[in-house]
Amino acid sequence: MKIRFLQPAERELGEAVEYYEAQEPGLGFELFEEVWAAIERIEQYPEAWQPVSPRARRCHTNRFPYGVIYQICEEEDEILITFTASTSVQITPKRTAYVLPGSTHVV
């Protein structure tokens, strides 16, 4: 399966990386590595994590209080990353409802 980020998820991850980098040099890169490791786990075992809504699941990072919210799009053979969030963020149906199949950015 290919991995595809929605633009808001890509932007949220970039903002989190910048925030951690400003706190301590190198920490933003470490966050990025943790998020990417979570994405690799998702790619290997897409249904391993509990749903957070009828269409989305969350895989937590190990070191940082962040999770990757994603949807499995079997008809397109892809995993759609819809959100990267602090684990304190509440997932609501409105928040996970902005799936835009026309997004073309592939990571």
Contacts in CASP RR format, 6 or more apart in sequence:
PFRMAT RR
TARGET T0000
AUTHOR 0000-0000-0000
METHOD contacts of the structure
MODEL  1
MKIRFLQPAERELGEAVEYYEAQEPGLGFELFEEVWAAIERIEQYPEAWQ
PVSPRARRCHTNRFPYGVIYQICEEEDEILITFTASTSVQITPKRTAYVL
PGSTHVV
1 43 0 8 1.000
1 46 0 8 1.000
1 72 0 8 1.000
1 77 0 8 1.000
1 78 0 8 1.000
1 79 0 8 1.000
2 77 0 8 1.000
2 78 0 8 1.000
2 79 0 8 1.000
2 106 0 8 1.000
3 39 0 8 1.000
3 42 0 8 1.000
3 43 0 8 1.000
3 78 0 8 1.000
3 79 0 8 1.000
3 81 0 8 1.000
3 106 0 8 1.000
3 107 0 8 1.000
4 78 0 8 1.000
4 79 0 8 1.000
4 80 0 8 1.000
4 81 0 8 1.000
4 103 0 8 1.000
4 105 0 8 1.000
4 106 0 8 1.000
4 107 0 8 1.000
5 13 0 8 1.000
5 81 0 8 1.000
5 103 0 8 1.000
5 105 0 8 1.000
5 107 0 8 1.000
6 80 0 8 1.000
6 81 0 8 1.000
6 82 0 8 1.000
6 83 0 8 1.000
6 98 0 8 1.000
6 99 0 8 1.000
6 100 0 8 1.000
6 103 0 8 1.000
7 103 0 8 1.000
7 105 0 8 1.000
8 82 0 8 1.000
8 83 0 8 1.000
8 98 0 8 1.000
9 69 0 8 1.000
9 81 0 8 1.000
9 82 0 8 1.000
9 83 0 8 1.000
9 84 0 8 1.000
10 81 0 8 1.000
10 105 0 8 1.000
10 107 0 8 1.000
12 83 0 8 1.000
12 84 0 8 1.000
12 85 0 8 1.000
13 32 0 8 1.000
13 35 0 8 1.000
13 84 0 8 1.000
16 28 0 8 1.000
16 31 0 8 1.000
16 66 0 8 1.000
16 84 0 8 1.000
16 86 0 8 1.000
17 28 0 8 1.000
17 29 0 8 1.000
17 31 0 8 1.000
17 32 0 8 1.000
18 28 0 8 1.000
19 28 0 8 1.000
20 26 0 8 1.000
20 27 0 8 1.000
20 28 0 8 1.000
20 30 0 8 1.000
20 31 0 8 1.000
20 64 0 8 1.000
21 27 0 8 1.000
21 28 0 8 1.000
21 29 0 8 1.000
30 63 0 8 1.000
30 64 0 8 1.000
31 61 0 8 1.000
31 64 0 8 1.000
31 66 0 8 1.000
34 61 0 8 1.000
34 62 0 8 1.000
34 63 0 8 1.000
34 64 0 8 1.000
34 66 0 8 1.000
35 61 0 8 1.000
35 64 0 8 1.000
35 66 0 8 1.000
35 67 0 8 1.000
35 68 0 8 1.000
35 84 0 8 1.000
37 61 0 8 1.000
37 62 0 8 1.000
38 59 0 8 1.000
38 60 0 8 1.000
38 61 0 8 1.000
38 62 0 8 1.000
38 67 0 8 1.000
38 68 0 8 1.000
39 59 0 8 1.000
39 68 0 8 1.000
39 79 0 8 1.000
39 81 0 8 1.000
41 48 0 8 1.000
41 59 0 8 1.000
42 48 0 8 1.000
42 49 0 8 1.000
42 59 0 8 1.000
42 68 0 8 1.000
42 70 0 8 1.000
42 79 0 8 1.000
43 79 0 8 1.000
46 57 0 8 1.000
46 70 0 8 1.000
46 72 0 8 1.000
46 79 0 8 1.000
47 57 0 8 1.000
47 72 0 8 1.000
48 59 0 8 1.000
49 57 0 8 1.000
49 58 0 8 1.000
49 59 0 8 1.000
50 57 0 8 1.000
50 58 0 8 1.000
51 57 0 8 1.000
52 58 0 8 1.000
52 69 0 8 1.000
52 91 0 8 1.000
52 96 0 8 1.000
53 91 0 8 1.000
53 92 0 8 1.000
53 93 0 8 1.000
53 96 0 8 1.000
54 93 0 8 1.000
55 71 0 8 1.000
55 96 0 8 1.000
55 99 0 8 1.000
56 69 0 8 1.000
56 70 0 8 1.000
56 71 0 8 1.000
56 82 0 8 1.000
56 83 0 8 1.000
56 91 0 8 1.000
56 96 0 8 1.000
57 69 0 8 1.000
57 70 0 8 1.000
57 71 0 8 1.000
57 72 0 8 1.000
58 67 0 8 1.000
58 68 0 8 1.000
58 69 0 8 1.000
58 70 0 8 1.000
58 91 0 8 1.000
59 67 0 8 1.000
59 68 0 8 1.000
59 70 0 8 1.000
60 66 0 8 1.000
60 67 0 8 1.000
60 87 0 8 1.000
61 67 0 8 1.000
61 68 0 8 1.000
65 86 0 8 1.000
65 87 0 8 1.000
65 88 0 8 1.000
66 84 0 8 1.000
66 85 0 8 1.000
66 86 0 8 1.000
66 87 0 8 1.000
67 84 0 8 1.000
67 85 0 8 1.000
67 86 0 8 1.000
67 87 0 8 1.000
68 81 0 8 1.000
68 83 0 8 1.000
68 84 0 8 1.000
69 81 0 8 1.000
69 82 0 8 1.000
69 83 0 8 1.000
69 84 0 8 1.000
69 85 0 8 1.000
69 91 0 8 1.000
69 96 0 8 1.000
70 79 0 8 1.000
70 80 0 8 1.000
70 81 0 8 1.000
70 82 0 8 1.000
71 79 0 8 1.000
71 80 0 8 1.000
71 82 0 8 1.000
71 96 0 8 1.000
71 99 0 8 1.000
72 79 0 8 1.000
72 80 0 8 1.000
73 79 0 8 1.000
73 80 0 8 1.000
76 101 0 8 1.000
80 99 0 8 1.000
81 107 0 8 1.000
82 96 0 8 1.000
82 98 0 8 1.000
82 99 0 8 1.000
83 91 0 8 1.000
83 95 0 8 1.000
83 96 0 8 1.000
85 91 0 8 1.000
END
